[in-house]
Amino acid sequence: MNESVAIVGGTGALGFGIAARLAKAGVPVVVGSRQAERATEAAERILRLVPHARVSAAQNETAVTEASRLVVLAVPLSSQVATAKSISPGLTERHIVMDTTVPLAPAVGGRPTQIVGLWAGSAAEQLRAHLPSEVGMVSGLHTLSAALLEELDSPLAQSTLLCGDRPADKEYVTSILETIDGLHVVDAGRLDMSRLVESITPVLIGINRRYTTHAGVSITGLTSSLAHS
């Protein structure tokens, strides 16, 4: 795999885990952060975990320009819109942005097992409204544990539900994500289905707390052809 992927917010827990897993799978990764120094620290940390990794670091605005196509946005709800505005000048029609944001209540002082209601309907739809219209967009990876992603020797054996309006975008993102060992990508429908998919995360957070585990989602009964249709 020679298609580079930019991880905007790659120094956070989820962003770092995604970057590390992709790097382990042999995907070239650009770790992005608001501060170049923090991005460099995260990239060096990945290299310690995955010595063969093809990883570089940059500020978020530069990182997106270095992505072949896929830009993963892994930032909290509180900074989602501001980050989108900062990276938009570097995005072109070749890019696909994958939003991983979940509108959890801690963003407004609530509990992590609650969802914040957004006027747009979902975090993904909110982001769509702040990206250039020519840029592709999907949402996914909401149900993956950041802690589990970082445990590179632990198998995932999980599904991720991918939402988006353009089948070609979902097919490309699936080809990237399924380089990660044990990750199964399931097409969950149009972008507005993110309203339902995002709401699974607080359920899993509650389960993880009660059972002290890293629970995830696994969709059964699908052949590969059905899963990607």
C-alpha positions as CSV (number, residue, x, y, z in Angstrom):
1,M,0.0,0.0,0.0
2,N,1.6,3.3,-1.2
3,E,-1.4,5.6,-0.6
4,S,-0.5,7.9,2.3
5,V,-3.1,8.7,4.9
6,A,-3.2,11.9,7.0
7,I,-4.5,11.6,10.6
8,V,-5.7,15.0,11.7
9,G,-5.6,14.9,15.5
10,G,-3.0,12.1,15.3
11,T,-1.7,12.9,18.8
12,G,-5.0,12.2,20.5
13,A,-5.8,8.7,21.9
14,L,-8.0,7.6,18.9
15,G,-5.9,9.3,16.2
16,F,-2.7,7.8,17.5
17,G,-4.2,4.4,17.7
18,I,-5.5,4.6,14.1
19,A,-2.1,5.9,12.9
20,A,-0.2,3.1,14.7
21,R,-2.5,0.4,13.3
22,L,-2.3,1.7,9.8
23,A,1.5,2.1,10.1
24,K,1.8,-1.5,11.3
25,A,-0.2,-2.6,8.2
26,G,2.3,-0.9,6.0
27,V,0.3,2.2,5.1
28,P,2.3,5.5,4.9
29,V,1.0,7.8,7.6
30,V,1.2,11.5,8.2
31,V,0.5,12.4,11.8
32,G,-1.1,15.8,12.1
33,S,-1.4,18.0,15.1
34,R,-2.0,21.7,15.8
35,Q,1.6,21.8,17.0
36,A,4.3,20.4,14.8
37,E,6.4,19.4,17.9
38,R,3.6,17.2,19.2
39,A,3.1,15.6,15.8
40,T,6.8,14.8,15.7
41,E,6.7,13.2,19.2
42,A,3.8,11.0,18.1
43,A,5.5,9.9,14.9
44,E,8.6,9.0,16.9
45,R,6.5,7.0,19.3
46,I,5.0,5.1,16.4
47,L,8.5,4.3,15.1
48,R,9.4,2.9,18.5
49,L,6.4,0.6,18.3
50,V,6.7,-0.2,14.6
51,P,10.3,0.2,13.5
52,H,9.4,-0.4,9.8
53,A,6.7,2.2,9.8
54,R,6.6,4.8,7.0
55,V,5.5,7.8,9.2
56,S,6.0,11.5,9.0
57,A,4.7,14.5,11.0
58,A,3.3,17.9,10.2
59,Q,0.8,20.5,11.4
60,N,-2.7,19.6,10.5
61,E,-2.9,22.1,7.7
62,T,0.2,20.6,6.0
63,A,-0.7,17.0,6.8
64,V,-3.8,17.1,4.6
65,T,-1.9,18.3,1.6
66,E,0.5,15.3,2.0
67,A,-2.3,12.7,2.0
68,S,-2.8,10.7,-1.3
69,R,-6.6,10.8,-0.7
70,L,-7.8,9.9,2.7
71,V,-7.8,12.3,5.6
72,V,-8.9,10.9,9.0
73,L,-10.4,13.6,11.3
74,A,-9.9,12.3,14.9
75,V,-10.6,15.3,17.1
76,P,-13.1,16.0,19.9
77,L,-16.5,17.5,19.1
78,S,-15.4,20.8,20.7
79,S,-12.7,21.4,18.1
80,Q,-14.3,19.6,15.1
81,V,-15.6,22.7,13.3
82,A,-12.6,24.9,14.0
83,T,-10.3,22.1,12.8
84,A,-12.4,21.6,9.6
85,K,-12.1,25.3,8.8
86,S,-8.3,25.3,9.4
87,I,-7.7,22.3,7.0
88,S,-10.3,23.2,4.3
89,P,-7.9,25.4,2.3
90,G,-5.6,22.3,1.8
91,L,-8.4,20.0,0.7
92,T,-9.2,19.4,-3.0
93,E,-11.6,17.2,-4.9
94,R,-9.2,14.3,-4.7
95,H,-9.6,14.1,-0.9
96,I,-12.0,12.0,1.2
97,V,-12.4,13.1,4.8
98,M,-13.4,10.4,7.3
99,D,-15.0,11.8,10.4
100,T,-14.6,9.8,13.6
101,T,-16.3,12.3,15.9
102,V,-18.9,11.3,18.5
103,P,-21.0,14.0,20.1
104,L,-20.5,12.9,23.6
105,A,-22.0,14.9,26.5
106,P,-18.6,15.6,28.2
107,A,-18.2,18.2,25.5
108,V,-20.9,20.2,27.4
109,G,-20.2,19.0,30.9
110,G,-22.3,15.8,30.8
111,R,-21.6,12.1,31.1
112,P,-19.8,10.1,28.5
113,T,-22.7,7.7,28.2
114,Q,-24.9,10.5,26.8
115,I,-25.2,12.0,23.3
116,V,-25.4,15.7,22.6
117,G,-28.2,16.6,20.2
118,L,-26.8,18.6,17.2
119,W,-28.9,20.7,14.9
120,A,-27.3,19.1,11.9
121,G,-28.4,15.6,13.1
122,S,-25.0,14.1,13.7
123,A,-21.4,15.1,14.1
124,A,-20.7,13.8,10.6
125,E,-23.4,16.0,9.0
126,Q,-22.1,18.9,11.0
127,L,-18.7,18.4,9.5
128,R,-20.1,18.0,6.0
129,A,-21.5,21.5,6.3
130,H,-18.1,22.9,7.0
131,L,-16.1,21.2,4.2
132,P,-15.7,22.2,0.6
133,S,-18.5,20.7,-1.5
134,E,-16.1,19.0,-3.8
135,V,-14.4,17.0,-1.0
136,G,-15.6,13.5,-0.4
137,M,-16.7,12.5,3.0
138,V,-17.5,9.4,5.1
139,S,-17.8,8.6,8.8
140,G,-16.5,5.6,10.6
141,L,-14.4,4.0,13.4
142,H,-16.8,5.3,16.1
143,T,-17.0,2.0,17.9
144,L,-13.3,1.1,18.1
145,S,-11.6,1.5,21.5
146,A,-8.6,3.8,21.4
147,A,-6.9,1.8,24.0
148,L,-7.4,-1.4,22.1
149,L,-6.1,0.2,18.9
150,E,-2.9,1.1,20.6
151,E,-2.3,-2.4,21.9
152,L,-0.8,-3.5,18.6
153,D,-0.3,-7.1,19.6
154,S,-4.0,-7.5,20.5
155,P,-6.3,-8.7,17.7
156,L,-9.2,-6.4,16.8
157,A,-11.8,-9.0,15.4
158,Q,-14.3,-6.1,15.1
159,S,-16.4,-4.4,12.5
160,T,-16.6,-0.7,11.8
161,L,-19.8,0.8,10.3
162,L,-19.0,3.2,7.4
163,C,-21.5,5.8,6.3
164,G,-21.3,8.0,3.2
165,D,-23.2,9.3,0.2
166,R,-20.8,8.2,-2.5
167,P,-20.2,4.5,-3.0
168,A,-16.8,5.1,-4.6
169,D,-15.6,7.0,-1.5
170,K,-16.7,4.1,0.8
171,E,-15.0,1.6,-1.4
172,Y,-11.7,3.5,-1.3
173,V,-11.8,4.0,2.4
174,T,-12.7,0.3,2.9
175,S,-9.6,-0.7,0.9
176,I,-7.5,1.4,3.3
177,L,-9.1,0.4,6.6
178,E,-9.1,-3.3,5.8
179,T,-5.4,-3.4,5.6
180,I,-5.7,-3.4,9.5
181,D,-5.6,-7.0,10.6
182,G,-8.9,-8.1,12.1
183,L,-10.9,-5.0,11.1
184,H,-14.0,-5.7,9.0
185,V,-15.7,-2.7,7.3
186,V,-19.5,-2.7,6.8
187,D,-21.3,-0.3,4.6
188,A,-24.0,1.2,6.9
189,G,-25.7,3.4,4.3
190,R,-25.8,7.1,3.6
191,L,-24.1,9.8,5.7
192,D,-27.3,10.6,7.7
193,M,-27.1,7.1,9.2
194,S,-24.3,8.5,11.2
195,R,-27.0,9.7,13.6
196,L,-27.6,6.1,14.7
197,V,-24.0,4.8,14.4
198,E,-22.6,7.6,16.5
199,S,-25.1,6.8,19.3
200,I,-23.6,3.3,19.7
201,T,-20.4,4.7,21.2
202,P,-21.9,5.7,24.6
203,V,-23.5,2.3,24.9
204,L,-20.1,0.7,24.5
205,I,-18.5,3.1,26.9
206,G,-21.0,1.9,29.5
207,I,-20.3,-1.7,28.7
208,N,-16.6,-1.2,29.0
209,R,-16.9,0.4,32.4
210,R,-19.1,-2.3,33.8
211,Y,-17.1,-5.2,32.4
212,T,-13.6,-3.6,32.5
213,T,-13.0,-4.5,28.8
214,H,-12.7,-3.0,25.3
215,A,-16.0,-4.1,23.8
216,G,-16.7,-3.5,20.2
217,V,-19.1,-4.4,17.4
218,S,-19.0,-7.4,15.1
219,I,-21.6,-7.7,12.3
220,T,-22.3,-11.3,11.4
221,G,-24.0,-13.0,8.5
222,L,-22.4,-11.0,5.7
223,T,-20.3,-12.3,2.8
224,S,-17.6,-9.9,1.6
225,S,-19.7,-9.0,-1.4
226,L,-22.7,-8.1,0.7
227,A,-20.7,-6.1,3.1
228,H,-19.3,-3.9,0.4
229,S,-22.4,-3.5,-1.7
